[in-house]
Structures are given as C-alpha cells and as structure tokens.
C-alpha cells in the first residue's frame, strides 16, 4: 500500500508509540524532522551546519532551512512509495511548503492523522513520565506551557487540513492496543470513503 500521511498530536498523546505501529502496519518509513536534523548534523553538510548554528543557541531552525531538509529527505528512494511524516508541518507556511515539495514530486498527502488527548490527561501522563525518568524540570507549569504552545501553533494547520477534508481525528486516550485499533478503523473508513 502506498500512503503518504502526516501524524500530529500533543506531547504525551502517545504519538511516538502509534507512529511505530503505523509504519509497520502500512509498510512505510517514518520521517521525523528530529531524525532529519540529526542526520544532516552528523553529515556536517551545509544544511546540518546551518541548522546547528540555530539549535546550538537554543533557537528554532527557521522554516526555510527545515523546508529544504524535508524536501531533500522526501526525494530519497525509500520514501518514493509512501511515508509517515512526524514533526512537520508545524505551521501554515510549512503546510504550503509541503504542498510545493510534494507537487514537485508529482504526489500529494493522502491524509493527516490527528491524535487528540484531553489536556489534563496528557499533563498527568507527562508528570508520571518525568517522575519515572527523574526529569525534575518537567513541572506541571512547563508541561502545560508546552501543550498550550502546541495548540497555538497546530490549530491553524488542523483547520486547514480539516477544510481540505483530509483530516482524520482519533481519540488517543486508552491503552496502546485500543488506540491502535481505533486508528486502524478510522483510517480504513476514511480511505474507503475516498475510493
């Protein structure tokens, strides 16, 4: 099956766990901006040095640099038959940049999968994870700020994909298998309605 889709969800929604299951289920590679940044930094190429010049100062990598990295990654052989894109796009500029990248490759997104989760449940999950991992700087205030930032930056792109009728939203609260089954049914239903 050839599928190209984006996965979005707030911190603590179980997105990482579900991403691994989805890549196996659909037989597509996961493409994450974090992995792309690390690969370019390790390679020491122009994009890696450029990205590192921002991250080493604690700044976000600018959209144009991120766009170029994603474009390079999506032109590689292993993603020609599909991919799960995680961590990109993060804003409306990147939504349109992704359209241009995929248009240049003669393809488009099949769907955008949004894993939703109640903020209070996510806060409790992340506080538990922080305690288990001994991360004292992950306080409730810090976690709530990250979640608020996620909503602020992601809501416009969620609205954009909803308007395009390619958004599939799934409740991410429940055990891993239950959520995976819910996602499977929602995606199958969506794809079936487009056939």
N, C-alpha and C positions, 0 to 999 in steps of 0.2 A: 504494500500500500504506500502510495506517495502522498505524504501530508506535510504541509508547511504551516506551523502554528506558533503562536506566542502564548506564553504562560505568565499570568500576573497574579499577585496575591500579596497581602500584607505580611510583614515579618511575623513568624510564628504561626502561619496558616497551614503549614505542612507542605508548602510548595516544593521544597527541595526533595522531600521523600516521594511526593507524587510525580515529580519530574523524572526521577529514576525509573519508576514503574511505567510511565508513559513512553519513554524512549524504548523500553523493552517491548511493550505492547504493540507499538506502531512501527518498530524497527527503524527508527530514525535517530540520528545523533542529537545530543543536547548541545546547544551553542549558547554559552553564557558569556556575558561581557567580562566578568571576572576572569574567566579562563583565557579569553582573547587578550586582555591586558597583560596577564602573566606571561603568555606565550610571546608576545611582542617584546616585553621587558627582558625575558630570558634571551631572546634572539639578539637583543641590543640593536635592532633596526631603527630606522628613522621614527616610525610611529611609537615604538617602545620607549625611545629616549624622550620623545615629546610628551607622552602620557606620564612618564616617570617624573618629568620636570614639574608636573602639577601635583601628582599624588605625594611626592616627597615633601611638598609644602603643605600637605593636608587639604589640598583643593580638589574640586571635582574636575575630571577631564572634560574639556569643552566638547560640545556636541559635534563640531566638525571633525575633531580627531576621532571621537567614538564612531561617528558615521563611516569614516574611512576604514577603520579597523573592522567594523561589521561588514562593510562592502567586500573587503578582501577575504574575510572568512567565508562569506556566503558564495563566493566564486570558486571555492575549493571543491574538488571532486566528490568528497564524501557526503556533501550536503545537496548534491545535484538532484537527488530523488526525495528530498524532504528533510525537515529539521524541526526541533523544538527550540524556540528562541526564548531565553530566560534573562531578564535584566535589561532588555531593550525591546521596544522603545520605552522611554521613561517620560516623555513629554510630547506635545503635539508636533514640535519641529522634527523629532525623531520618527514620529508616525509617518510624516510626509517624506522624510529621507528614506525610510524603509520602503515606502511605495516606489520611490525612484530606483532604489537598488534592485528590488525585485522586478520592476518593469524592465530595467536594463538586462535582466536575466531571462526575460520573457515569461515571467510567472507572477503569482500573487499569493497572499495568505489564504489558506482555506478557512481558518477560524482563529479566534482569540479566546483562550480558556481563562476565565477569571475564577480563582478560588476565593470565596468570601469567608469571613470569620468575624464573629462578634468581637469588638474591641476588648471588652472585659475578659473574655475567654482567652484571647491572644495574650493579654497582659499577664494573666496567671500562668499560662504555658511558658512564656519567656522568663518570668521570675523564677519558675521552677527550674528551667534550663540553666539560668545564671547561677542558681544555688548549687546545682549538680556539678557545674563546671568551675565553680569558685570565682565567677566573674562579679566582683563587688561593684564595678562601675555600671552594671546594668540594673539601675534602680527603677522603681516604678515611673518616676518622672521622666527619666531618659527613654524608657520604653514607650511611654505614652507620646512623647515628642516624636519618636521615630514613626509611630503609627499615624500621628496627625500629619506628618510630612508626607508619608506615603499617600494618604487620602488626598492631600492638597495637590500633589504632583500627578497622581494617577487618575483622578476623577475625570479630567478633561479628555484623556485618551480613551477611557472606558466609554464615555459618552459618544466619542467619535466612532468607535467600533460598534457600539450599540446602534447608532444611526445607520451604519453600513450593513447592519443585520448579519454580522459575523461574530457577535459576542455570545459565548456560551458561559453562563454563570452557574457555579456549583457551590453548595454549602460545604465548607471544609471542616465543619465540626463533627467529630465522631472518630471511631478508631480508623486506623490506616486502611484496612481492607474495605470497610464500609464506605469511606470516602472514595477509594479507588473504584468501587463498583458503581457508585453514584456518578462519577466522572465518565466511566465507560458507557453507562446508559445515556447520559446527556449528550456525549459526543456522537454516539451511534444514531441517536434520534435526530440530532442536528444534521449530520451528514446524509441520513436517509431522506430528510426533508428537502435537501438540495439536489438529490439525484434526479 
